Amino acid sequence: MTATVLTPDARTARERIVDTSGAPGPFVVVHTLTTLVAVNINQDADGLPKRCVVGDVERMRVSSQALARAARIWAVDHYNHQRPASGRSRLLPQETARRLQHAGIDSADATAGAALIVAAAGLSISPTDPGRTRTVSLMPQDAPDRLADVALAHWVELAPQRADMDKAIAAALTKVARKSKGEVALDPARDVPEDIVAAARRALDPALTNSIAIFGRMVTELPDGTMTSSVQIAHGFSVDPFDLLVDDFTVRDDWQDLGVFGAALIGRSYLTSGTLYRYAALDRQALRANLARAGATAFEVEDAAQHAEKAFVTGIAYALPTARRSRTGSAVRPLLVVAGSCDEPLTAAAAFETPVDPPAGPNAADLLARHLSWAGLRGGTARWHSPTGAPAPDLPGCLTVEA
């Protein structure tokens, strides 16, 4: 009897890879059309599906931030390379302390040691929680391991600074407990030797990861911590008009009996349907410049750049924000993916200024194909995932069309 495999199939992920690395041109553009039914994959502060106005008609919208995160997570889960992945978090001191504890360091000493080495790297520690930084940062996923290694290598040498950090943490937490005004600065790291500071900062080098080289990051506290993104990602919008679906629901209490009727809870959710157009572009030269910042050889940079391009193009084509997928079943493949190289990264948003008539998906695919015929594509691939078996639209001849 064979066991059921519950993890994503790595082979299937590899077969889905969209490879544009052999197509000539300084830019790669990705256009997708995806039909969604009764979903709320990107909601606003009021719980409503996000929207925008295009051609004087309200449309469903999915923010560029949500699309970028979905692509980054997809690349981490399905297509990691020899360079470490990245993660966005405030919990760098906490995770570094856990690595120190695994190495045999006492819990209290690990907390102070982790806060010290993170502060030495240049990140400010939260005065109300020594396990967190003040701000959210995008870091290499192995940054806690690297920082713990630096701390352990200089553990004895840093004993005075660790003691000062421990006192500063205790004073800060006492102020919090007493609700006293003012803050205690957790900055004993100012006395850390320069060679240790340099080693801690190297652990956070943004060029260590492909995903930071792609999506960039802004960490003004670190020297050279900010890296400009090598991609542009537009807000996705529906090619057809926005239509809000109000879903009223009730929750039945399973233990309700003895003649008691009615619902235990009454609620309301908001959904919408539509065919989503998404656009993204990758600047190949900027990507290579970002990757080269880690001091890699030209061969290493080129190898990493090609893998990063495949991961980004595939992730941005197939990944969507998950949102309320347990109640909406929003996982779906795009109807059409066009990924091609070019000299100028042009969006096809103007093709959908007038709302598309039903059936929106096939009609939008024809419109997109006509628009791309003069968009200057030099090569690439297109994938047509028609659920009805309809033939692929008449796409530019420089593209390899896959059904």
LOLO-584092 format. One record per residue (C-alpha): residue in three letters; chain; y, x, z. Coordinates in Angstrom, 1 decimal, m for minus. Layout:
residues N
<'ALA', 'A', <Y, X, Z>>
...
***
This chain:
residues 403
<'MET', 'A', <0.0, 0.0, 0.0>>
<'THR', 'A', <3.3, 1.5, m1.0>>
<'ALA', 'A', <6.5, 1.2, 1.0>>
<'THR', 'A', <9.5, m0.6, m0.3>>
<'VAL', 'A', <12.3, 1.8, m1.2>>
<'LEU', 'A', <15.6, 0.5, 0.3>>
<'THR', 'A', <17.9, 3.4, m0.6>>
<'PRO', 'A', <19.8, 3.6, m4.0>>
<'ASP', 'A', <17.7, 5.1, m6.7>>
<'ALA', 'A', <19.2, 8.5, m7.6>>
<'ARG', 'A', <17.5, 8.4, m11.0>>
<'THR', 'A', <19.1, 5.1, m11.9>>
<'ALA', 'A', <22.5, 6.5, m10.8>>
<'ARG', 'A', <22.0, 9.5, m13.1>>
<'GLU', 'A', <21.1, 7.3, m16.0>>
<'ARG', 'A', <24.3, 5.3, m15.5>>
<'ILE', 'A', <26.5, 8.4, m15.7>>
<'VAL', 'A', <29.2, 8.2, m18.3>>
<'ASP', 'A', <29.6, 11.7, m19.8>>
<'THR', 'A', <32.9, 12.3, m21.6>>
<'SER', 'A', <32.9, 16.1, m20.9>>
<'GLY', 'A', <32.1, 17.0, m24.5>>
<'ALA', 'A', <34.8, 15.0, m26.1>>
<'PRO', 'A', <38.0, 17.0, m27.0>>
<'GLY', 'A', <41.4, 16.3, m25.6>>
<'PRO', 'A', <43.6, 16.9, m22.5>>
<'PHE', 'A', <43.1, 13.5, m21.1>>
<'VAL', 'A', <40.2, 11.0, m20.4>>
<'VAL', 'A', <41.0, 7.3, m20.3>>
<'VAL', 'A', <38.7, 4.6, m18.9>>
<'HIS', 'A', <39.1, 0.9, m19.8>>
<'THR', 'A', <36.8, m1.8, m18.3>>
<'LEU', 'A', <36.4, m5.5, m18.4>>
<'THR', 'A', <34.5, m7.2, m15.5>>
<'THR', 'A', <33.9, m10.9, m15.0>>
<'LEU', 'A', <34.0, m12.0, m11.4>>
<'VAL', 'A', <33.1, m15.5, m10.1>>
<'ALA', 'A', <34.3, m17.0, m6.8>>
<'VAL', 'A', <35.2, m13.7, m5.0>>
<'ASN', 'A', <37.9, m12.2, m2.9>>
<'ILE', 'A', <37.3, m8.5, m3.4>>
<'ASN', 'A', <40.9, m7.5, m2.5>>
<'GLN', 'A', <42.8, m9.7, m0.1>>
<'ASP', 'A', <46.4, m9.6, 1.2>>
<'ALA', 'A', <47.6, m9.8, 4.8>>
<'ASP', 'A', <47.1, m13.6, 4.7>>
<'GLY', 'A', <43.5, m13.4, 3.5>>
<'LEU', 'A', <44.5, m14.6, 0.0>>
<'PRO', 'A', <43.3, m12.8, m3.1>>
<'LYS', 'A', <46.0, m10.4, m4.3>>
<'ARG', 'A', <47.8, m11.4, m7.4>>
<'CYS', 'A', <50.6, m10.4, m9.9>>
<'VAL', 'A', <52.5, m11.9, m12.7>>
<'VAL', 'A', <51.8, m10.8, m16.3>>
<'GLY', 'A', <53.4, m12.5, m19.3>>
<'ASP', 'A', <55.0, m15.1, m16.9>>
<'VAL', 'A', <51.5, m16.1, m15.8>>
<'GLU', 'A', <50.0, m15.4, m12.4>>
<'ARG', 'A', <46.9, m13.3, m12.5>>
<'MET', 'A', <44.3, m12.0, m10.0>>
<'ARG', 'A', <45.0, m8.4, m8.9>>
<'VAL', 'A', <43.0, m5.6, m7.4>>
<'SER', 'A', <45.1, m2.8, m6.0>>
<'SER', 'A', <44.8, 0.8, m7.3>>
<'GLN', 'A', <44.1, 2.0, m3.7>>
<'ALA', 'A', <41.1, m0.2, m3.4>>
<'LEU', 'A', <39.8, 0.9, m6.8>>
<'ALA', 'A', <40.3, 4.5, m6.0>>
<'ARG', 'A', <38.4, 4.3, m2.7>>
<'ALA', 'A', <35.5, 2.4, m4.3>>
<'ALA', 'A', <35.2, 5.2, m7.0>>
<'ARG', 'A', <35.4, 7.9, m4.4>>
<'ILE', 'A', <32.7, 6.3, m2.2>>
<'TRP', 'A', <30.5, 5.8, m5.3>>
<'ALA', 'A', <30.7, 9.5, m6.2>>
<'VAL', 'A', <29.8, 10.5, m2.6>>
<'ASP', 'A', <26.8, 8.2, m2.5>>
<'HIS', 'A', <25.4, 8.7, m6.0>>
<'TYR', 'A', <26.7, 11.8, m7.5>>
<'ASN', 'A', <27.5, 14.6, m5.0>>
<'HIS', 'A', <27.6, 18.1, m6.4>>
<'GLN', 'A', <27.3, 21.6, m4.8>>
<'ARG', 'A', <30.8, 21.2, m3.4>>
<'PRO', 'A', <31.0, 19.1, m0.2>>
<'ALA', 'A', <32.2, 15.5, m0.4>>
<'SER', 'A', <35.3, 14.3, 1.4>>
<'GLY', 'A', <36.1, 11.6, 3.9>>
<'ARG', 'A', <39.2, 9.9, 5.1>>
<'SER', 'A', <39.5, 9.6, 8.9>>
<'ARG', 'A', <41.4, 10.3, 12.1>>
<'LEU', 'A', <38.2, 11.3, 14.0>>
<'LEU', 'A', <38.1, 15.0, 13.0>>
<'PRO', 'A', <38.4, 16.2, 16.7>>
<'GLN', 'A', <35.7, 13.7, 17.8>>
<'GLU', 'A', <33.3, 14.8, 15.1>>
<'THR', 'A', <34.0, 18.5, 15.8>>
<'ALA', 'A', <33.3, 17.9, 19.5>>
<'ARG', 'A', <30.0, 16.4, 18.6>>
<'ARG', 'A', <29.0, 19.5, 16.6>>
<'LEU', 'A', <30.0, 21.7, 19.6>>
<'GLN', 'A', <27.8, 19.5, 21.9>>
<'HIS', 'A', <24.9, 19.9, 19.5>>
<'ALA', 'A', <25.4, 23.6, 19.9>>
<'GLY', 'A', <25.0, 23.3, 23.7>>
<'ILE', 'A', <28.6, 23.0, 24.8>>
<'ASP', 'A', <29.4, 20.7, 27.7>>
<'SER', 'A', <31.0, 17.4, 26.8>>
<'ALA', 'A', <34.4, 18.1, 28.5>>
<'ASP', 'A', <34.6, 21.6, 27.2>>
<'ALA', 'A', <33.6, 20.4, 23.7>>
<'THR', 'A', <36.5, 17.8, 23.7>>
<'ALA', 'A', <39.1, 20.4, 24.7>>
<'GLY', 'A', <37.6, 23.0, 22.3>>
<'ALA', 'A', <37.6, 20.6, 19.4>>
<'ALA', 'A', <41.1, 19.4, 20.0>>
<'LEU', 'A', <42.3, 23.0, 20.2>>
<'ILE', 'A', <40.7, 24.2, 17.0>>
<'VAL', 'A', <41.9, 21.1, 15.1>>
<'ALA', 'A', <45.4, 21.6, 16.4>>
<'ALA', 'A', <45.2, 25.3, 15.5>>
<'ALA', 'A', <44.4, 24.3, 11.9>>
<'GLY', 'A', <47.7, 22.4, 11.9>>
<'LEU', 'A', <46.8, 18.7, 12.6>>
<'SER', 'A', <48.5, 16.9, 15.5>>
<'ILE', 'A', <46.2, 15.4, 18.1>>
<'SER', 'A', <46.9, 11.9, 19.3>>
<'PRO', 'A', <48.4, 12.0, 22.9>>
<'THR', 'A', <46.5, 8.8, 23.8>>
<'ASP', 'A', <43.1, 9.9, 22.5>>
<'PRO', 'A', <42.1, 13.6, 22.1>>
<'GLY', 'A', <39.3, 12.6, 19.8>>
<'ARG', 'A', <41.7, 11.5, 17.1>>
<'THR', 'A', <44.5, 13.0, 15.0>>
<'ARG', 'A', <47.9, 11.3, 14.8>>
<'THR', 'A', <47.4, 10.4, 11.2>>
<'VAL', 'A', <44.6, 9.6, 8.7>>
<'SER', 'A', <43.7, 12.5, 6.5>>
<'LEU', 'A', <41.3, 13.2, 3.6>>
<'MET', 'A', <39.1, 16.1, 4.6>>
<'PRO', 'A', <36.0, 17.9, 3.3>>
<'GLN', 'A', <33.1, 16.1, 5.0>>
<'ASP', 'A', <31.8, 19.4, 6.4>>
<'ALA', 'A', <35.2, 20.2, 8.0>>
<'PRO', 'A', <33.8, 19.4, 11.5>>
<'ASP', 'A', <30.9, 21.8, 11.0>>
<'ARG', 'A', <33.3, 24.5, 9.7>>
<'LEU', 'A', <35.7, 24.0, 12.5>>
<'ALA', 'A', <33.0, 24.1, 15.1>>
<'ASP', 'A', <31.7, 27.3, 13.7>>
<'VAL', 'A', <35.1, 28.9, 14.0>>
<'ALA', 'A', <35.5, 27.6, 17.6>>
<'LEU', 'A', <32.0, 28.9, 18.6>>
<'ALA', 'A', <32.7, 32.3, 16.9>>
<'HIS', 'A', <35.7, 32.8, 19.2>>
<'TRP', 'A', <34.7, 30.7, 22.2>>
<'VAL', 'A', <35.2, 33.3, 24.8>>
<'GLU', 'A', <38.4, 34.6, 23.3>>
<'LEU', 'A', <39.8, 31.1, 23.3>>
<'ALA', 'A', <39.0, 30.4, 27.0>>
<'PRO', 'A', <42.7, 30.5, 28.2>>
<'GLN', 'A', <43.9, 28.2, 25.4>>
<'ARG', 'A', <40.9, 25.8, 26.0>>
<'ALA', 'A', <41.9, 25.6, 29.6>>
<'ASP', 'A', <45.5, 24.8, 28.7>>
<'MET', 'A', <44.3, 22.1, 26.2>>
<'ASP', 'A', <42.1, 20.6, 28.9>>
<'LYS', 'A', <45.1, 20.3, 31.3>>
<'ALA', 'A', <47.3, 18.9, 28.5>>
<'ILE', 'A', <44.7, 16.2, 27.7>>
<'ALA', 'A', <44.3, 15.2, 31.4>>
<'ALA', 'A', <48.1, 15.0, 31.8>>
<'ALA', 'A', <48.4, 12.9, 28.6>>
<'LEU', 'A', <45.6, 10.5, 29.6>>
<'THR', 'A', <47.2, 10.1, 33.1>>
<'LYS', 'A', <50.5, 9.1, 31.5>>
<'VAL', 'A', <48.6, 6.5, 29.4>>
<'ALA', 'A', <46.8, 5.2, 32.4>>
<'ARG', 'A', <50.0, 4.8, 34.4>>
<'LYS', 'A', <51.9, 3.5, 31.4>>
<'SER', 'A', <54.5, 6.1, 31.9>>
<'LYS', 'A', <57.3, 6.6, 29.4>>
<'GLY', 'A', <57.2, 9.7, 27.2>>
<'GLU', 'A', <54.4, 11.7, 25.7>>
<'VAL', 'A', <52.7, 15.0, 26.6>>
<'ALA', 'A', <52.5, 17.2, 23.6>>
<'LEU', 'A', <48.9, 18.5, 23.0>>
<'ASP', 'A', <50.0, 21.8, 21.5>>
<'PRO', 'A', <48.4, 24.8, 23.4>>
<'ALA', 'A', <47.3, 25.9, 19.9>>
<'ARG', 'A', <50.6, 27.7, 19.5>>
<'ASP', 'A', <49.0, 30.6, 21.5>>
<'VAL', 'A', <45.9, 30.8, 19.2>>
<'PRO', 'A', <45.7, 34.2, 17.4>>
<'GLU', 'A', <46.7, 34.2, 13.8>>
<'ASP', 'A', <43.3, 35.2, 12.5>>
<'ILE', 'A', <41.7, 32.2, 14.1>>
<'VAL', 'A', <44.4, 29.9, 12.8>>
<'ALA', 'A', <43.8, 31.2, 9.3>>
<'ALA', 'A', <40.0, 30.6, 9.7>>
<'ALA', 'A', <40.6, 27.1, 10.9>>
<'ARG', 'A', <43.0, 26.3, 8.1>>
<'ARG', 'A', <40.4, 27.5, 5.5>>
<'ALA', 'A', <38.0, 24.9, 6.9>>
<'LEU', 'A', <40.4, 22.2, 5.7>>
<'ASP', 'A', <41.1, 23.7, 2.3>>
<'PRO', 'A', <41.6, 20.7, m0.1>>
<'ALA', 'A', <40.2, 22.7, m3.1>>
<'LEU', 'A', <36.8, 22.8, m1.4>>
<'THR', 'A', <36.0, 19.3, m2.6>>
<'ASN', 'A', <35.9, 17.7, m6.0>>
<'SER', 'A', <37.1, 14.4, m4.7>>
<'ILE', 'A', <40.3, 15.8, m3.2>>
<'ALA', 'A', <40.9, 17.7, m6.5>>
<'ILE', 'A', <40.6, 14.4, m8.3>>
<'PHE', 'A', <42.4, 12.0, m6.0>>
<'GLY', 'A', <44.7, 14.4, m4.2>>
<'ARG', 'A', <45.9, 14.1, m0.7>>
<'MET', 'A', <49.2, 14.4, 1.3>>
<'VAL', 'A', <48.9, 16.3, 4.6>>
<'THR', 'A', <52.4, 17.7, 5.2>>
<'GLU', 'A', <51.4, 19.3, 8.5>>
<'LEU', 'A', <49.2, 21.9, 6.8>>
<'PRO', 'A', <50.5, 24.7, 4.6>>
<'ASP', 'A', <49.2, 24.0, 1.1>>
<'GLY', 'A', <47.6, 20.9, 2.6>>
<'THR', 'A', <49.1, 18.5, 0.0>>
<'MET', 'A', <47.4, 18.4, m3.4>>
<'THR', 'A', <48.7, 16.3, m6.3>>
<'SER', 'A', <46.2, 13.8, m7.8>>
<'SER', 'A', <44.8, 14.6, m11.2>>
<'VAL', 'A', <44.2, 10.9, m12.0>>
<'GLN', 'A', <46.2, 7.8, m12.4>>
<'ILE', 'A', <44.7, 4.4, m11.6>>
<'ALA', 'A', <46.4, 1.2, m12.4>>
<'HIS', 'A', <46.2, m2.1, m10.5>>
<'GLY', 'A', <43.5, m4.2, m12.1>>
<'PHE', 'A', <44.5, m7.7, m13.2>>
<'SER', 'A', <42.7, m10.6, m14.7>>
<'VAL', 'A', <43.1, m11.4, m18.5>>
<'ASP', 'A', <43.0, m15.1, m17.7>>
<'PRO', 'A', <45.2, m17.1, m15.3>>
<'PHE', 'A', <44.8, m17.0, m11.6>>
<'ASP', 'A', <43.2, m20.1, m10.0>>
<'LEU', 'A', <42.8, m20.2, m6.2>>
<'LEU', 'A', <39.6, m21.7, m4.8>>
<'VAL', 'A', <39.9, m23.0, m1.2>>
<'ASP', 'A', <36.5, m22.9, 0.4>>
<'ASP', 'A', <36.4, m25.0, 3.6>>
<'PHE', 'A', <33.3, m24.3, 5.7>>
<'THR', 'A', <31.7, m25.3, 8.9>>
<'VAL', 'A', <29.4, m23.5, 11.3>>
<'ARG', 'A', <26.6, m25.4, 12.9>>
<'ASP', 'A', <25.5, m24.4, 16.4>>
<'ASP', 'A', <21.7, m23.9, 16.3>>
<'TRP', 'A', <21.4, m24.8, 20.0>>
<'GLN', 'A', <23.4, m28.0, 19.7>>
<'ASP', 'A', <21.4, m31.0, 20.8>>
<'LEU', 'A', <21.4, m34.0, 23.2>>
<'GLY', 'A', <23.3, m36.2, 20.8>>
<'VAL', 'A', <26.2, m33.9, 20.4>>
<'PHE', 'A', <27.5, m34.0, 16.8>>
<'GLY', 'A', <30.1, m32.1, 14.8>>
<'ALA', 'A', <30.7, m28.5, 13.9>>
<'ALA', 'A', <30.9, m25.5, 16.3>>
<'LEU', 'A', <33.5, m23.9, 14.1>>
<'ILE', 'A', <35.6, m25.0, 11.1>>
<'GLY', 'A', <37.1, m22.4, 8.8>>
<'ARG', 'A', <38.6, m21.7, 5.4>>
<'SER', 'A', <38.3, m18.8, 2.9>>
<'TYR', 'A', <40.1, m18.2, m0.3>>
<'LEU', 'A', <38.3, m17.2, m3.5>>
<'THR', 'A', <39.1, m16.8, m7.2>>
<'SER', 'A', <37.4, m16.1, m10.5>>
<'GLY', 'A', <38.4, m14.2, m13.6>>
<'THR', 'A', <37.7, m11.3, m16.0>>
<'LEU', 'A', <39.3, m8.2, m14.6>>
<'TYR', 'A', <40.9, m5.5, m16.8>>
<'ARG', 'A', <41.0, m2.0, m15.3>>
<'TYR', 'A', <42.5, 1.2, m16.5>>
<'ALA', 'A', <42.4, 4.8, m15.2>>
<'ALA', 'A', <43.1, 8.2, m16.7>>
<'LEU', 'A', <42.2, 11.8, m15.8>>
<'ASP', 'A', <44.3, 14.9, m16.5>>
<'ARG', 'A', <41.8, 17.6, m17.2>>
<'GLN', 'A', <44.3, 20.5, m16.9>>
<'ALA', 'A', <45.6, 19.2, m13.5>>
<'LEU', 'A', <42.0, 18.8, m12.3>>
<'ARG', 'A', <41.1, 22.4, m13.2>>
<'ALA', 'A', <44.3, 23.7, m11.6>>
<'ASN', 'A', <43.4, 21.9, m8.3>>
<'LEU', 'A', <39.9, 23.2, m8.4>>
<'ALA', 'A', <41.1, 26.8, m9.0>>
<'ARG', 'A', <43.1, 26.8, m5.8>>
<'ALA', 'A', <39.9, 27.7, m3.8>>
<'GLY', 'A', <39.7, 31.0, m5.6>>
<'ALA', 'A', <36.7, 30.1, m7.7>>
<'THR', 'A', <35.9, 32.0, m10.9>>
<'ALA', 'A', <36.7, 30.5, m14.3>>
<'PHE', 'A', <33.0, 29.6, m14.8>>
<'GLU', 'A', <32.8, 27.9, m11.4>>
<'VAL', 'A', <36.0, 25.9, m12.0>>
<'GLU', 'A', <34.8, 24.7, m15.4>>
<'ASP', 'A', <31.4, 23.7, m14.0>>
<'ALA', 'A', <32.9, 21.9, m11.1>>
<'ALA', 'A', <35.5, 20.2, m13.4>>
<'GLN', 'A', <32.8, 18.8, m15.7>>
<'HIS', 'A', <30.8, 17.4, m12.8>>
<'ALA', 'A', <34.0, 16.0, m11.2>>
<'GLU', 'A', <34.9, 14.3, m14.5>>
<'LYS', 'A', <31.5, 12.6, m14.8>>
<'ALA', 'A', <31.7, 11.4, m11.2>>
<'PHE', 'A', <35.2, 10.0, m11.6>>
<'VAL', 'A', <34.7, 8.4, m14.9>>
<'THR', 'A', <31.4, 6.7, m13.8>>
<'GLY', 'A', <32.7, 5.8, m10.4>>
<'ILE', 'A', <35.9, 4.2, m11.7>>
<'ALA', 'A', <33.9, 2.3, m14.4>>
<'TYR', 'A', <31.2, 0.8, m12.2>>
<'ALA', 'A', <32.5, 0.7, m8.6>>
<'LEU', 'A', <34.4, m2.3, m7.2>>
<'PRO', 'A', <35.7, m3.0, m3.7>>
<'THR', 'A', <32.9, m4.7, m1.8>>
<'ALA', 'A', <35.0, m7.0, 0.4>>
<'ARG', 'A', <33.1, m10.2, 1.3>>
<'ARG', 'A', <30.0, m9.3, m0.7>>
<'SER', 'A', <27.6, m10.8, 1.9>>
<'ARG', 'A', <29.1, m14.2, 1.2>>
<'THR', 'A', <30.2, m13.9, m2.4>>
<'GLY', 'A', <27.6, m11.7, m4.1>>
<'SER', 'A', <30.4, m9.8, m5.9>>
<'ALA', 'A', <28.2, m6.8, m7.1>>
<'VAL', 'A', <28.3, m6.9, m10.9>>
<'ARG', 'A', <28.3, m4.6, m13.9>>
<'PRO', 'A', <31.3, m4.4, m16.2>>
<'LEU', 'A', <31.0, m6.4, m19.4>>
<'LEU', 'A', <32.5, m3.5, m21.3>>
<'VAL', 'A', <33.2, 0.1, m20.5>>
<'VAL', 'A', <35.2, 2.4, m22.8>>
<'ALA', 'A', <35.7, 6.0, m21.7>>
<'GLY', 'A', <37.3, 8.3, m24.3>>
<'SER', 'A', <39.3, 11.4, m24.6>>
<'CYS', 'A', <42.8, 11.5, m26.1>>
<'ASP', 'A', <46.1, 13.4, m26.3>>
<'GLU', 'A', <48.1, 10.6, m24.6>>
<'PRO', 'A', <46.7, 8.4, m21.8>>
<'LEU', 'A', <47.7, 5.0, m22.9>>
<'THR', 'A', <46.9, 1.7, m21.1>>
<'ALA', 'A', <45.8, m1.4, m23.0>>
<'ALA', 'A', <47.5, m3.8, m20.5>>
<'ALA', 'A', <49.9, m5.1, m23.2>>
<'ALA', 'A', <46.9, m6.5, m25.1>>
<'PHE', 'A', <46.5, m9.1, m22.4>>
<'GLU', 'A', <50.2, m10.2, m21.9>>
<'THR', 'A', <49.1, m13.6, m23.3>>
<'PRO', 'A', <46.3, m15.1, m21.3>>
<'VAL', 'A', <42.9, m14.9, m23.0>>
<'ASP', 'A', <41.2, m18.2, m23.9>>
<'PRO', 'A', <37.7, m19.0, m22.7>>
<'PRO', 'A', <35.2, m17.4, m23.0>>
<'ALA', 'A', <37.5, m14.8, m21.4>>
<'GLY', 'A', <35.0, m11.9, m21.4>>
<'PRO', 'A', <34.0, m11.7, m25.1>>
<'ASN', 'A', <37.5, m12.7, m26.3>>
<'ALA', 'A', <39.1, m10.0, m24.1>>
<'ALA', 'A', <36.5, m7.4, m25.4>>
<'ASP', 'A', <37.6, m8.2, m29.0>>
<'LEU', 'A', <41.3, m7.9, m28.0>>
<'LEU', 'A', <40.7, m4.6, m26.3>>
<'ALA', 'A', <38.7, m3.2, m29.2>>
<'ARG', 'A', <41.6, m4.0, m31.6>>
<'HIS', 'A', <44.1, m2.4, m29.3>>
<'LEU', 'A', <42.1, 0.8, m29.0>>
<'SER', 'A', <41.8, 1.1, m32.7>>
<'TRP', 'A', <45.3, 2.7, m32.8>>
<'ALA', 'A', <45.3, 4.2, m29.3>>
<'GLY', 'A', <44.4, 7.7, m30.5>>
<'LEU', 'A', <41.0, 8.1, m29.0>>
<'ARG', 'A', <39.3, 11.4, m30.1>>
<'GLY', 'A', <35.8, 10.8, m28.7>>
<'GLY', 'A', <33.8, 9.4, m25.9>>
<'THR', 'A', <31.4, 6.5, m25.2>>
<'ALA', 'A', <31.4, 2.7, m24.9>>
<'ARG', 'A', <28.9, 0.5, m23.0>>
<'TRP', 'A', <28.5, m3.1, m23.8>>
<'HIS', 'A', <26.6, m5.1, m21.1>>
<'SER', 'A', <26.6, m8.5, m22.7>>
<'PRO', 'A', <24.6, m11.0, m20.6>>
<'THR', 'A', <24.2, m13.3, m23.6>>
<'GLY', 'A', <23.1, m10.6, m26.1>>
<'ALA', 'A', <26.2, m11.0, m28.2>>
<'PRO', 'A', <26.9, m8.0, m30.4>>
<'ALA', 'A', <29.4, m5.3, m29.3>>
<'PRO', 'A', <33.0, m5.7, m30.5>>
<'ASP', 'A', <34.2, m3.6, m33.3>>
<'LEU', 'A', <35.1, m0.4, m31.4>>
<'PRO', 'A', <36.7, 2.8, m32.8>>
<'GLY', 'A', <34.2, 4.9, m34.8>>
<'CYS', 'A', <34.8, 8.0, m32.7>>
<'LEU', 'A', <33.0, 6.3, m29.8>>
<'THR', 'A', <29.3, 6.3, m29.2>>
<'VAL', 'A', <28.4, 2.7, m28.5>>
<'GLU', 'A', <25.5, 2.0, m26.0>>
<'ALA', 'A', <24.1, m1.4, m25.5>>
***
